[in-house]
């Protein structure tokens, strides 16, 4: 498989060389006044009818939607405020219906990964005459047809560190609880607006949880069997920045410089993601989240350390390098690899994040069903160690806790 799809980073068949596909991102605006530039970005896109997609907390508890009403004026033709966690299909259907009814030609998302993914789904489905579910089926990672069907442009104003806005993929949760991944090369946000004054509204606990997800990006991209020097450089620097800035925001939520550093680190952590793909932590996190309702950041906290211990025999030297990056080196080889895992656990504790599934959710965990679902995840393709269903179940059992 070449670098053109969501599993990229592979050798080109004819020469053994590799390709790096740049995400179709036009611009990143950042700074404490970046939100004011959204109207200019709409004009730059030659669009006139904007649908705002956001989540209930952002809509009801912050002034950001009202600020955007003032900035966009008559160009804002609708607000969809119900982008729920894990992007249920029913939510996508409702938001797509609104986009079609209002004749939207551009989508602006404000919120975390769920709002961004919902906006991506709307941008993909709204231009198509079929139902939302039929439109999505054309772009499913496993067996879809990504040809044609150009999506609406999308401007993302993220309020967390999920970094979903930088990728050409998104997930939607089906009525049976299964989480399905979709891909389109043009679904990446056209413009991303990183405004620390907007991020200031995000509770410190949510900032920490999504920051843990950005840490997961850094670690799994670095350990991926398809890693490359360009992405290595980005995620190593991003990990340093996250290791420093996440505790700073946890201690002082009004530290806008630390928030800005976290935003930039999240961008760096995920850039080029489709070229190196994720790993076992991402695969388990996707399914554990959709089956239990856990936040992705919480799935990271409870799963990633166990995954790293599982992967250590195949990734000892690279784990030791990460230990050096964050200053927890302890001797050589296996000792230093384990020092990184323990350092990671210590970071998550410092941020007040859960360490077991039982701490993170009261929902029942069907280990067998989740294990089956994880084995269908494309994210395990470049995990540094081969994975079996029994391996997944063993990791889940360890993560359940007392």
Secondary structure, 3 states (H helix, E strand, C coil): CCCCCCCCCCECCCCCCECCCCCCCCEEEECCCHHHHHHHHHHHCCCCCEEEEECHHHHHHCCHHHHHHHHHHHHEEEEECCCCCCCEHHHHHHHHHHHHHHCCCEEEEEECHHHHHHHHHHHHHCCCCCCHHHHHHCCECCCCCCCCCCCCEEEEEECCCCCHHHCCEEEEECCCCCEEEEECCCCCCCEEEECHHHHCCCCHHHHHHHHHHHHHHHHHHHHCCCCCHHHHHHHHHHHHHHHHHHHHHHHCCCCHHHHHHHHHHHHHHHCCHHHHCCCHHHHHHHHHHHHHCCCHHHHHHHHHHHHHHHHHHHHHHHHHHHHHHCCCCCCCHHHHHHHHHHHHHHHHHHCCCCCCHHHHCCCCCCHHHHHHHHCCCHHHCCCCCCCCHHHHHHHHHHHHCC
